[in-house]
Structures are given as C-alpha cells and as structure tokens.
Amino acid sequence: MTERLNNARFLSRRQALTACSMSLSGLALHGMLHAETEAEQRTSFDMKPRAPGRPAKANAVIQLFQNGGPSQMELFDPKPALQKYAGTPHPDELETFQLGNKNVIYPPQFEITQHGESGMHFGSPLPHMAGMADDWCMIRSMHTENNNHPFAISMFQSGKPFFGYPSLGSWITYGLGSENQDLPGYIVLRDPAGYNTSGKAVWSSGWMPALYQGTEFNSKGNAVHHLHPTAKRDSDSQRRSLNLLSSLNSKHLKAHPREFELEARIRNFELAARMQLAAEELLDISQETEATLSLYGIDDPTTAGYGTRCLMARRLIEAGVRYVQVFPPLQPSFQPWDSHGSLKSGIETISARVDKPSAALVQDLKQRGLLDETIVMWSGEFGRLPITEGSNGRDHNRNAFTTLLAGGGFKAGLTYGSTDDFGYAAIENRVSVPDLHATIFHQLGIDHTKLSFQHKGRDERLTDPEVTGARVRTEVLA
C-alpha cells in the first residue's frame, strides 16, 4: 500500500480516503497544525470575510421562510370590503391557479387589529409577533412572477423563477465570506421530519462553487451530519495520513487550476474538521437559561421544534455565521401555509407553531444588541386570493403578499405600500422580489448592480437590474 500511496499519479481522492481510513478527528488536528499556512494562502474562492464595497448597516441575515403563501388578508392587510361584499361576485376577472375557484368574495376569517405605537396591523393568530409591532418593517405591496410554488419559491430565493441558480444566501456568502471560519457561512435549519417544497434546491449554490451552498444542520439529535468518525485512530497515524493527503491535494489542485468543484471539496473537508471542534458546543442549547428556553417556547411541544431552530439561528449569528435559513414545521403539511381548503384551521395550526418563536428571535436579538446588525426576514413566496376556492380556502396569488423585516437598518414600525380594496393586487409603492434582494444587499454594503459571477462567459447577477428594474427601496430604510 505504501508504494501505491507514494505514487500520486495512480491515486484518486476516493482511493486516498479509503486507504488512509481518514476520520474527521484527524482532519481537525491537521487543520490546526496548518492554520498559519492556510491563513497565508488566498485562493479565488473561499469563505474568508471580505469588507463590503460600501458602508453597511447589517452584517448577517436570518431568513424565516414561510413556504406555502401566508394569507395577507387574514394576517396583515385588513380589507373591510371583503366582509362587506362577502358572498358576492368579485367585480374583476382574477388570475387563478387551481380549478376549484369561484368568483365569489371570501370574508376574512380572523380579526386584524392595530398594535404598538406604530399601529401596525396583525391578525389574531399572531399575537406574539404583534407584540413586537414597533420592531418590524411591514411591506404590504410585494409581488412576484409566478403562481406555482416551486417557481415562486425559486424566484424568492434566487431571483429567478427556474432552478439551477445561486440562492440569496449563496450570493451573500460569495460576496462577503463569513466571520466564523470554523462553521459554514450559510446554514440551513429545517424540520428534522423532512423537507419543505423544492427540498435542497432552495439553498443551492447553482453554478457557483459548492462552498457557497447552504449546509444543513439538525435541530434534533447530532447537530451536524456525520460529525464523528465511526472508529478512532491514534494521532500520529492520523497526522501521517493527512500530511500525505494534503500533499496529494495540493499537487492535484496545481495540476487542475480553476477546478472549482475540487477546490470546494478540499475546502469542505478542511471546514468539516474545524466544525468537529466548534459545532457541538455552539449548538448545545441546554447552555441557555430557562428564561430564554421559555421565551422561544422550547418548553411547549407545540413550539419546541421551531423554537429550537430559531434559537439555534441566534446562536449561529452570534458566533459569526453570515446567513441562516429557518424553515417552518411540516405541519399541517410540507407547504404549511398553503390554504386551498380549511383555511381557518390551517392558519391557526401553523401560526401556533411559528408565532412565538419568530417574535422571540427578534426580542432576543434586540436585548443582546444584535438586532441592529442582523436582518430578520419573515415571508412566504406569494399571497392568497380574495375569492373562495372550494368552500373554505384561498388560491395562490402572485400579485400581492406581505413581507416583514426587522433590524439591519430597516425602518422599525413602518408599514409600506398598499393593495387594492380587496387585497388582490399591490397598487401603491409596489415592491418586487428583485427590489427586496437589492435592498438587503444594500444594507449589507453590497452593490447589487456590481456583484457578479462569470458563468459561461456572462457576468451573472442576482437582481439582473437591466431586466427586472430592481432598485434599492430606500423608503423602508431608517
């Protein structure tokens, strides 16, 4: 075997890993031994922190994605006309997605009242988020391009209605790197029971190096997949094996310049080693006080799962991770806000699970002095229609939905934009998804017109401003 290992020409990466019986503990030791050397090397793609191109108000993002399409007229956008004209035909022809729609106005199923000094409107299913009304910036005039979940989700996450493009988190970590070199810069926290709509495509890095894609962490059981080796080896043996592997990696990379996948794979192995030492302690929420655990609802089975993910998000951001994406529970379905039927009970079920933890995250960040530099975004991919689907549901609506933002220099207590009398379409201060992306970039110190990645001879950008007309919405900024 020694003769084979000495001849790098006949050795593949997979063979080297197998022959060396490599474990992550050895990688961790190797990473520490070579930390100084690594710090001196600057490759074309890495996760080292980069200064933004302009002054930044924020340095991190937590996305609380509410896939399925929360109903704006039940939760954020009061429409007396829906109650007044309930059961009568809508005066206009509306764009629908499903076949079971009736052109009959469906009344709101919850009372929406004003909260805080700002008088921001929240529906009764979200009392805890309503309690933080003066910390949210509410955009009620969002609109998007597609009524189908996968395409609308892709649009919200990547700025394109098709799969295969880098996500917002990938663009941000590509542009800024991460403050913590022992953890991925982009971390995904999903329900351990499974995946929401579109699965892993939601946090894809597309044609960017895999280094910038989202890394899944668990909110139940071991925090990181395959973190520990199945069998331990003595440190001297590990060191010899990994020194050899490092040499082979270096030679192979020099022989294949700009092999982004290879480069990212090497970086990921090195990162995995460092994660072994850092991740478990960081994500051990038992270190938190009882008051904090109760704040997030971790002492209540209804809110414990989502509360754990929101608390983990705060700990990750506090540790210097750049972008954290939190997904809702897989109840009542893998599209938990999709209200085609049983709208009232469906909203009650999912709201009970996410309302308290969402508010707790904003409150906790604020009391720790982290909210000013962290953007918290709460949004689905589209909204719902004002007419009835079946007997008690609402269909998809790309023409109007609501997005909430807190911290990161967004104007607290502001309600921005408006929809028509029935909540069907955004009509005043309309905000597109590319506008939202451009504005988040701006707060992070990134010029959305300049950050690009060359792919197949073309300078790709997240917002494509010449096509989408994307602009920074300074009106929602403090």
C-alpha positions in Angstrom: 0.0 0.0 0.0 2.9 2.4 0.8 4.2 2.1 -2.7 0.8 3.0 -4.1 0.4 5.9 -1.8 3.8 7.3 -2.9 2.7 7.4 -6.5 0.2 10.2 -6.7 -0.5 9.7 -10.4 -2.4 6.5 -9.8 -4.3 7.6 -6.7 -7.8 9.2 -6.8 -9.3 11.2 -3.9 -11.7 8.3 -3.1 -8.8 5.8 -3.0 -6.7 8.1 -0.8 -9.6 8.5 1.6 -10.2 4.8 1.7 -6.6 3.8 2.0 -5.9 6.2 4.8 -9.1 5.4 6.7 -9.4 9.1 7.3 -11.6 10.4 10.1 -12.7 13.9 10.9 -10.7 14.0 14.1 -7.5 13.7 12.1 -8.6 16.4 9.8 -9.2 18.7 12.8 -5.7 18.0 14.0 -4.3 18.6 10.5 -6.3 21.8 10.2 -4.9 23.2 13.5 -1.3 22.2 12.6 -1.6 24.0 9.2 -3.8 27.0 10.3 -0.9 29.5 9.9 0.0 28.2 6.4 -3.7 28.3 5.4 -4.1 31.9 6.6 -1.3 32.9 4.2 -3.0 31.3 1.2 -5.7 33.2 -0.7 -7.5 31.1 -3.3 -10.0 32.5 -5.8 -12.9 31.1 -3.8 -13.0 30.8 0.0 -15.2 31.9 2.9 -12.8 34.4 4.4 -14.5 37.6 5.5 -14.4 40.4 2.9 -15.0 44.1 3.5 -18.2 45.3 1.8 -17.9 47.8 -1.0 -19.8 50.5 0.8 -20.7 51.2 4.5 -23.0 48.5 5.8 -25.9 48.7 8.3 -26.0 44.9 8.8 -23.6 42.0 8.6 -25.8 39.0 8.8 -29.3 37.7 7.7 -31.8 35.3 9.2 -34.5 34.2 6.8 -37.6 32.8 8.4 -39.2 31.4 5.3 -42.9 30.6 5.5 -43.4 28.5 2.4 -46.9 27.9 1.1 -48.1 31.5 0.9 -49.4 33.1 4.1 -52.8 34.9 3.6 -52.2 38.6 3.7 -55.9 39.4 4.3 -56.1 37.1 7.3 -52.8 38.2 8.9 -51.6 41.7 7.9 -53.8 43.5 5.4 -57.3 44.4 6.7 -59.9 44.7 4.0 -63.4 45.8 5.2 -64.6 45.3 1.6 -64.1 41.6 1.9 -66.6 41.5 4.8 -69.0 43.9 3.3 -69.2 42.1 -0.1 -68.7 38.6 1.1 -70.6 36.0 -1.0 -71.0 38.3 -4.0 -69.0 38.2 -7.3 -65.7 39.9 -7.4 -66.0 42.9 -9.8 -63.0 41.9 -11.9 -61.6 38.7 -13.5 -58.8 37.4 -11.3 -55.8 35.2 -12.2 -56.2 31.8 -10.6 -54.1 28.7 -10.2 -56.4 25.8 -9.2 -59.6 24.8 -10.9 -61.9 24.9 -7.9 -62.1 28.7 -7.6 -65.4 30.5 -7.5 -65.6 34.2 -8.4 -67.1 34.9 -5.0 -65.6 37.1 -2.4 -64.5 35.2 0.7 -64.6 37.1 4.0 -61.6 37.4 6.3 -61.5 34.6 8.9 -59.7 36.5 11.6 -59.8 39.9 13.2 -56.9 42.2 12.3 -56.2 44.9 14.8 -53.5 47.6 15.3 -50.6 47.1 17.7 -47.8 49.1 19.3 -47.2 52.8 19.0 -46.9 52.4 15.2 -50.4 50.9 14.9 -49.1 48.1 12.7 -51.8 45.6 11.7 -51.7 41.9 12.8 -54.3 39.2 12.6 -55.3 37.4 15.8 -53.3 34.2 15.0 -50.0 36.1 15.5 -50.3 37.7 19.0 -46.6 37.4 19.8 -45.4 38.9 16.5 -48.0 41.6 17.1 -46.3 42.3 20.4 -43.1 43.3 18.5 -45.0 45.5 16.1 -42.7 48.5 16.7 -39.7 46.5 15.7 -41.0 45.1 12.4 -40.9 46.9 9.0 -44.0 45.6 7.1 -44.1 45.7 3.3 -47.7 45.0 2.2 -47.1 45.6 -1.5 -44.9 42.7 -2.5 -45.5 40.9 -5.8 -43.8 38.2 -7.8 -43.8 36.5 -11.2 -45.3 33.0 -10.8 -48.3 31.4 -9.1 -46.7 27.9 -8.8 -45.0 27.1 -5.5 -41.7 25.7 -6.9 -41.2 28.6 -9.4 -42.3 31.3 -6.9 -40.0 29.8 -4.2 -37.1 29.7 -6.7 -37.9 33.4 -7.5 -37.9 34.4 -3.9 -34.7 32.5 -3.1 -32.6 33.1 -6.2 -34.2 36.0 -8.1 -35.0 33.6 -11.0 -38.2 31.5 -11.4 -36.2 28.5 -12.5 -34.0 26.0 -10.7 -30.2 25.9 -11.0 -29.4 29.5 -9.9 -27.5 30.5 -6.8 -29.7 31.4 -3.8 -29.6 34.7 -2.0 -27.6 33.1 0.8 -25.0 31.9 -1.7 -24.7 35.3 -3.3 -24.2 36.9 0.2 -21.5 34.5 1.3 -19.8 34.7 -2.1 -19.7 38.5 -1.7 -18.8 38.8 2.0 -17.5 35.5 3.2 -18.1 34.7 6.8 -16.8 35.9 10.2 -16.5 32.3 11.5 -14.1 30.1 9.7 -15.0 27.1 11.9 -18.6 26.9 10.6 -20.2 27.2 7.1 -21.1 30.7 6.2 -24.6 29.7 5.1 -26.5 27.3 7.3 -30.0 25.7 6.8 -32.2 24.7 9.7 -35.2 22.6 8.5 -37.8 20.4 10.3 -36.0 17.1 11.1 -39.1 15.3 9.9 -38.3 16.1 6.2 -38.1 18.8 3.5 -40.5 21.5 2.6 -41.4 22.3 -1.0 -38.5 22.1 -3.5 -36.2 20.5 -0.9 -32.5 21.1 -1.2 -32.9 23.2 -4.4 -33.9 26.1 -2.1 -30.4 26.5 -0.8 -28.5 25.6 -3.9 -25.4 27.5 -5.0 -26.2 26.8 -8.6 -23.2 27.1 -10.8 -21.2 28.8 -8.1 -18.6 26.6 -6.2 -20.4 24.2 -3.7 -18.6 26.1 -0.9 -21.4 28.7 -1.1 -24.4 26.4 -0.9 -26.4 26.0 2.3 -25.2 23.4 4.8 -27.9 21.6 6.7 -27.7 21.5 10.5 -30.0 19.4 12.6 -32.2 20.8 15.3 -32.7 17.3 16.8 -30.0 14.7 17.6 -26.5 15.4 16.4 -26.2 19.0 15.2 -24.1 18.1 12.1 -24.5 15.1 9.8 -21.7 12.5 10.2 -19.7 14.8 12.5 -17.9 12.0 14.3 -15.8 9.1 12.8 -17.0 5.6 13.3 -13.6 4.4 14.6 -10.8 6.4 16.3 -7.1 6.2 15.3 -4.0 7.4 17.1 -2.9 11.0 16.4 0.5 10.1 14.9 -1.1 7.8 12.3 -3.7 10.4 11.5 -1.1 13.1 11.1 1.0 11.0 8.7 -2.1 10.1 6.6 -3.3 13.6 6.4 0.0 15.1 5.7 0.2 12.8 2.7 -3.4 13.6 1.7 -2.7 17.3 2.0 0.3 16.9 -0.3 -1.7 15.0 -2.9 -4.5 17.6 -2.8 -2.0 20.4 -3.4 -0.4 18.6 -6.3 -3.7 17.7 -7.9 -5.1 21.2 -7.5 -2.0 22.7 -9.1 -2.4 20.3 -12.0 -6.0 21.3 -12.4 -6.3 25.1 -11.9 -9.8 26.6 -11.6 -11.4 23.2 -10.9 -14.0 24.8 -8.7 -15.6 21.6 -7.5 -12.2 20.1 -6.5 -11.3 23.3 -4.7 -14.6 23.4 -2.9 -14.3 19.8 -1.9 -10.9 20.4 -0.3 -12.2 23.4 1.5 -15.3 21.5 2.7 -13.1 18.7 4.1 -11.0 21.3 6.0 -14.1 23.0 7.2 -15.6 19.7 8.4 -12.6 19.2 10.5 -12.9 22.5 12.2 -16.6 22.1 12.6 -16.0 19.0 14.7 -14.4 21.1 17.4 -16.8 24.1 17.2 -20.3 23.0 16.2 -21.4 20.8 19.1 -20.8 23.2 21.9 -22.2 26.1 19.9 -25.4 24.4 19.1 -26.0 22.9 22.6 -29.0 25.0 23.6 -29.0 23.4 27.1 -26.5 26.1 27.9 -29.2 28.7 27.6 -31.1 29.9 30.7 -34.6 28.6 31.5 -36.0 32.1 30.7 -34.5 32.0 27.2 -35.8 28.5 26.5 -39.2 29.5 27.7 -39.1 32.7 25.6 -38.7 30.6 22.4 -41.4 28.1 23.5 -39.0 25.2 23.9 -40.9 24.1 27.0 -44.1 23.7 24.9 -44.4 20.8 22.5 -46.3 23.0 20.0 -43.5 25.5 19.6 -40.5 23.4 20.7 -39.3 22.4 17.2 -39.5 25.7 15.5 -38.3 27.5 18.7 -35.2 25.3 18.8 -34.4 26.3 15.2 -34.9 30.0 15.9 -32.7 29.8 19.0 -30.0 28.0 17.1 -30.2 30.7 14.4 -29.5 33.3 17.0 -26.5 31.3 18.4 -25.1 30.9 14.9 -25.4 34.6 14.0 -23.9 35.5 17.4 -21.0 33.2 16.5 -20.3 35.0 13.2 -22.2 32.9 10.6 -23.3 35.1 7.8 -26.7 33.7 6.6 -29.1 31.3 8.4 -32.3 30.0 6.8 -35.0 28.6 9.0 -37.9 26.5 7.7 -41.3 26.0 9.3 -42.7 22.8 10.7 -44.0 20.1 8.3 -47.4 20.6 9.9 -50.1 20.8 8.8 -48.3 19.9 5.5 -44.9 20.3 3.7 -46.4 23.5 2.5 -47.8 24.6 5.8 -49.2 28.0 4.7 -50.9 26.6 1.6 -54.6 27.4 2.3 -56.5 25.8 -0.5 -59.0 24.4 2.0 -59.7 24.6 5.7 -58.0 28.0 5.7 -59.1 29.0 9.2 -57.9 25.8 11.0 -54.8 25.6 8.8 -53.6 29.1 9.7 -54.4 28.5 13.3 -52.3 25.4 13.3 -49.2 26.8 11.7 -49.4 30.1 13.4 -49.4 28.4 16.8 -46.1 26.8 15.9 -44.2 29.7 14.5 -45.6 32.9 16.0 -44.0 32.8 19.5 -40.5 31.6 18.3 -40.5 34.3 15.5 -41.2 37.1 17.9 -38.7 35.6 20.5 -35.9 35.7 17.9 -36.4 39.4 17.3 -36.8 40.1 21.0 -33.7 38.1 21.9 -31.5 39.7 19.2 -32.7 43.1 20.4 -31.9 42.6 24.1 -28.4 41.2 23.2 -27.6 44.2 21.0 -27.6 42.1 17.8 -30.7 43.2 16.0 -29.2 46.4 14.7 -26.6 44.4 12.7 -28.8 41.5 11.8 -31.6 41.4 9.2 -34.6 39.1 10.2 -36.9 38.4 7.2 -40.3 36.7 7.6 -42.0 35.9 4.3 -43.7 33.4 2.1 -43.3 33.1 -1.7 -46.7 34.7 -2.5 -50.1 35.5 -1.0 -53.7 34.4 -1.4 -56.7 35.4 -3.4 -59.7 37.3 -2.1 -62.2 34.9 -3.7 -63.3 31.4 -2.5 -61.6 28.2 -3.5 -63.9 25.2 -2.7 -65.9 26.0 0.3 -63.3 27.5 2.7 -60.0 28.1 1.1 -58.0 30.7 -0.9 -55.9 30.0 -4.0 -52.4 31.3 -4.8 -51.9 35.0 -5.6 -48.6 36.3 -7.1 -49.9 39.9 -7.3 -49.9 40.8 -3.6 -48.2 39.5 -0.4 -46.7 40.8 2.8 -43.0 40.6 3.9 -41.8 41.5 7.4 -38.3 42.7 8.1 -36.7 43.6 11.4 -33.3 45.0 12.3 -30.4 45.7 10.0 -31.3 49.3 9.4 -34.9 48.7 8.2 -37.3 51.3 9.5 -39.0 49.9 12.6 -42.7 50.4 12.9 -43.2 51.3 9.2 -46.0 49.8 7.1 -45.1 50.4 3.5 -47.2 50.0 0.4 -50.8 49.0 -0.1 -53.1 46.8 -2.1 -56.5 47.4 -3.7 -59.8 47.3 -1.8 -59.9 43.5 -1.9 -56.2 42.8 -1.3 -55.8 41.2 -4.8 -53.0 43.4 -6.2 -50.3 45.7 -4.9 -51.1 49.2 -6.2 -49.1 51.7 -4.2 -45.3 51.6 -3.7 -45.1 48.2 -5.4 -42.0 46.1 -4.3 -40.7 43.3 -6.5 -38.7 40.4 -5.2 -35.6 41.8 -7.0 -36.2 45.1 -5.2 -36.2 43.3 -1.9 -32.9 41.5 -2.8 -31.3 44.8 -3.9 -32.4 46.4 -0.6 -31.0 43.6 1.5 -27.7 43.7 -0.4 -27.6 47.5 0.2 -27.9 47.0 3.9 -25.1 44.5 3.8 -22.9 47.0 2.0 -23.2 45.2 -1.4 -23.9 47.0 -4.7 -26.4 44.7 -6.4 -25.5 46.2 -9.8 -21.8 45.2 -9.4 -21.6 41.9 -7.5 -21.4 39.3 -10.3 -20.1 35.8 -11.1 -18.9 34.9 -14.5 -20.8 31.8 -15.8 -20.4 30.6 -19.4 -18.9 34.0 -20.5 -21.7 36.1 -18.9 -21.5 38.2 -15.8 -24.4 36.9 -13.8 -26.0 38.9 -11.1 -28.7 38.2 -8.5 -31.1 41.0 -9.5 -30.4 41.5 -13.2 -31.3 45.2 -12.8 -31.4 45.9 -16.6 -34.1 43.2 -17.0 -36.0 43.5 -13.7 -35.6 47.2 -13.0 -34.5 46.2 -9.5 -33.7 49.2 -7.2 -32.9 49.8 -3.6 -36.1 50.8 -1.7 -34.6 53.5 0.5 -38.1 54.4 1.7 -38.1 51.4 4.0 -34.7 52.2 5.5 -34.0 54.1 8.6 
